[in-house]
C-alpha cells in the first residue's frame, strides 16, 4: 500500500477504511513538561517554554500521526471554566500535575437559573462566583489570547504535517453539571430533583453543541472533543443514561457532524454496557477514545463497523510496566482492535506525566512493527 | 413491619425512610434496632451494586439516606454506640486531593459496621502512622487517583513498616489506576477494584463471617 500522509492515515481510520498502517496519536497534556525538561508549572503558565517542550518531546520520541487535542495545554484555559484547580507552583510542587478541586460550586436553585436565564448567563455568573478576581472584560481578553495561541500552534503543526484532531473542547451536559455540583450532590439530584436536572440538560444541549461546532470551525482541526468522564456505567445506570445522557449526546454529535466536522469522544471510565447505544451516532464520523477501563475488544465487536476506536494503553502500564509489556499490549490491540482498519493506537486518556520514556517509545514503535496493512 | 425500614432504604425512598425513623424515635423504639434495620437495607444496596442492578448514584443516595437516619437517631442513643466490627484508618495519600472514591468507600464501610477514621486527602505518611498507633487499627486503606501517587503510597507503606507496625496492620489500596501491579510496587496486602471488594477484604482480614 502506498505511504499515506499523517492526515490521510487518521482520516482513513475515522472513515473506517484501512490506512497504510495503524495510526498512533498519544494524548499529550502534561507529559511534555517532564520529558521536555521543564517544570509542570512553566509548562502550564509559560506558553513559549511549553511550545519548546512539546517540540522537544515530539522530536525526541520520533513523532506520531496526530495531536488528539491542541498543544500545549494552558493553565489559564483551565480557569476559564467555573471550577477550581490546584496548580503546580501554587498549591502544589512545581513539578506536580494539576488537580481538579471537586466541590459543589453550583447550588440546587441554580438549576432554575439555567432553565430560566439560559446556560450562558448561568455559566458567567458561576464563573464570577468561583473566580471573583477575574473581571469580565479581562476574561474576554484572556480568552482571545488563549485562542490565538492555540490556533497558531495548530497551524504550526499542520505545516509540519501533523494534524490536530480536536480544535475545541466540550463535554456532555451531565458531565458539566457533575463538575459544577460535585459528583456526590449530582448523584442525589438525580433522585431528589430529576426533572430540574433534565430541564437544565435540555437547555444546555444546543448551547454546548454550538460552542463545540463553532469553536472548531475554521481552526484547521478535524473536529470537536466531546468529553464523557462520568456519564457512563461507572457512575449511573443504563436507565439514567437513557434519560440524562443519550438524547443530549445524540443531538450534540449530530449538530457537529452536520457541520462537516468529526467528533472525538473522549470517554473515560467504563462505557462497556453503554456501547450499543453509540450505534445511534452517525457512522464513520466519530472516534471513540477510551482509557483502558472500557472493554475495547467488545467495542470492536459492537461498533467496529460503525465507529473508529482509539486507545487505550493504560496509565499504570505506561508508568510501572516494562517496554516488553507495553509492546505486547499494543501488539494485541493492533491485531484485534486494528483488524480491517478503523483504529488509532493511543494512550488511555492522558499520557501520565511520569510515564517511562522507554514505554512511550515501545508504544510508538509498535505501529511499525505490527500495524502495517496489506 | 420489622424489615419495612430496610426495604424502604434499599428502594431509596428517602422521605418515607426519614419519616419512619422520626416516628419510631418519638415512639421510643430502640435506636440501635433502627440502625440495624438500615444496615440490612444497606447490605441489600451493596448486593444490588455487585449484581449491577445499582450503580454509584444509588450507592451515594443510599449513603446519604443512611447518614440522615443516623442524625435522627443520634440524640436517642444517649452515648450508646452501635456495635462495630473493627477499626480502619483511611485517607488519600500525600500529593493527591481526590476523595470521591474514598468517601464512597468510607460511607459504605461505616454502613457495614466498620469504625472508620478518615484522615482526608493529601495525607503524609506520618499521619497514617500516628493514627494507626493512636486508635490501634488493624486495617489501613490508602486511596489514589493519579499514577504519581504510587510513590507516596509506597512511602506510606514503608513508614508503617519503619514504625514497627507492618505485621500488625493489613494495608488495602484502591483508586482508579490501582491494580495488582501497583499493589506489588507499593507493597500493600491487597487492592480493591470497587467498594464491595473493599468491604469484603476488610471483613476477611478481621475474620468476620
Interface residues (C-beta under 8 A of the other chain):
Chain A: X86 X92 X93 X96 X97 X99 X101 X102 X183 X184 X187 X188 X190 X191 X192 X233 X234 X235 X236 X237 X240 X273 X314 X315 X316 X317 X318 X319 X320 X321 X352 X353 X354 X355
Chain B: X12 X14 X52 X54 X55 X56 X57 X58 X60 X61 X64 X95 X96 X97 X98 X99 X100 X103 X146 X147 X148 X150 X177 X178 X179 X181 X182 X185
